[in-house]
Amino acid sequence: MNRDFQKYHKALTVALDRIMQTQEEAVDRAADFMAASIRRDELIHVFGTGGHSSMGAEEMFWRAGCLAPVNPILEPALLPGMGARHSNWIERTEGIAPSILNAYGVKKGETIILVNAYGINAVTIDAALECKRRGTASIGVTSTSFASFVPKGHPSRHSSGKSLHELVDVFIDNQMPLGDACVEVEGCPQKLAPTSTILNSFCLHLLVIRTVEKLVEAGIEPPIWTSLNLPGGDEKNRKWHEKYDSRVKHLR
């Protein structure tokens, strides 16, 4: 087998094993917030606060085996598809997160998942601070590698110097290595093969699993999407569309 393939597989396996060994309690506490929101017929907001972390919100949205009452916050200005450098500039801009949360109807007492593997940029920190201000329960899926390494005052940091894991109600460590990319190929000065999207997604799906377990234990039918590509998928999903289309911006 290709040795560099093996390096990537090993790095991911090590990180995934660390999540399994260290994050179960955090996932369980976070799932309490999510299950309680569903019992109250609230949405679960998911905000990937810039760059490729936006895929965390997309990962949980309108996907087979995922929760139906998920409200993904997909601010166009933060998406790389609208311009990669533009996305970077915007995620370093302070003061815009409260307006984004307002646009998606994030309310007091609800639950939001803030997904950002680096956990240090302006929109990320402003979103976490705003959730505290308005009384929204916050779950952070992030790492401490960049937060511990990048000094205060660096352009990628919020002016407060705070990090996401310090501000959320529950912090789930995705175990991302410093630099994200993890494979050294001989003759190439830059490491290859980023890890953050895979690790973020793994943590998010652990949250879904544990939330559904709690709902089932409470005798509540979990609102879960079925693949539209399976026979009967459209019919099974119809009731969730009827329930959530008017409330979830991107289902419309």
PERAGI-V441881 format. One record per pair of residues at least 12 apart in sequence whose ideal C-beta (glycine too) atoms are under 7 Angstrom apart, sorted by sequence separation. I is the first residue (numbers start at 0). J is the second residue. If there is no record, write none. Layout:
BEGIN
I;J
I;J
END
This chain:
BEGIN
59;71
77;89
178;190
180;192
211;223
224;236
76;89
77;90
113;126
180;193
181;194
45;59
57;71
113;127
179;193
56;71
179;194
224;239
56;72
146;162
179;195
56;73
222;239
146;164
176;194
111;130
175;194
53;73
175;195
118;139
143;164
141;163
43;66
118;141
141;164
175;198
45;69
53;77
111;135
113;137
118;142
139;163
174;198
43;68
53;78
74;99
116;141
139;164
173;198
42;68
43;69
44;70
45;71
46;72
96;122
100;126
107;133
108;134
109;135
110;136
111;137
112;138
113;139
114;140
115;141
116;142
119;145
173;199
43;70
45;72
72;99
95;122
107;134
118;145
119;146
42;70
44;72
49;77
51;79
93;121
107;135
110;138
112;140
117;145
118;146
139;167
50;79
91;120
92;121
96;125
100;129
138;167
141;170
143;172
148;177
173;202
90;120
91;121
92;122
96;126
105;135
119;149
137;167
138;168
142;172
37;68
72;103
90;121
94;125
137;168
138;169
139;170
140;171
142;173
144;175
171;202
90;122
93;125
97;129
125;157
136;168
139;171
141;173
142;174
144;176
145;177
70;103
96;129
124;157
138;171
140;173
142;175
144;177
120;155
124;159
131;166
50;86
119;155
121;157
127;163
49;86
50;87
119;156
120;157
124;161
119;157
128;166
124;163
127;166
50;90
123;163
127;167
49;90
48;90
124;166
119;162
118;162
77;122
118;163
118;164
115;163
113;163
113;167
116;173
56;114
44;103
55;114
116;175
140;199
44;105
52;114
140;202
52;115
91;154
116;179
140;203
52;116
91;155
93;157
44;109
46;111
48;113
93;158
49;115
42;109
43;110
44;111
45;112
46;113
47;114
48;115
41;109
46;114
47;115
43;112
45;114
49;120
36;109
49;122
36;110
48;122
49;123
48;123
33;110
32;110
48;126
116;195
46;126
116;199
55;140
114;199
32;136
32;138
29;138
32;169
29;169
28;169
66;207
29;171
54;196
58;200
65;207
25;169
51;195
55;199
59;203
66;210
25;170
26;171
51;196
58;203
103;248
25;171
52;199
55;203
22;171
22;172
21;172
68;222
18;173
67;222
18;174
66;222
67;223
17;174
66;223
67;224
65;223
64;223
65;224
14;174
14;175
63;224
62;224
63;225
61;224
63;226
10;176
10;181
67;239
33;206
7;181
7;182
68;243
6;182
30;206
34;210
67;243
73;249
29;206
33;210
37;214
70;247
70;248
71;249
3;182
26;205
30;209
34;213
14;194
26;206
30;210
34;214
3;184
38;219
27;209
11;194
18;201
26;209
30;213
10;194
14;198
18;202
7;192
37;222
11;197
15;201
60;249
61;250
42;246
42;247
END
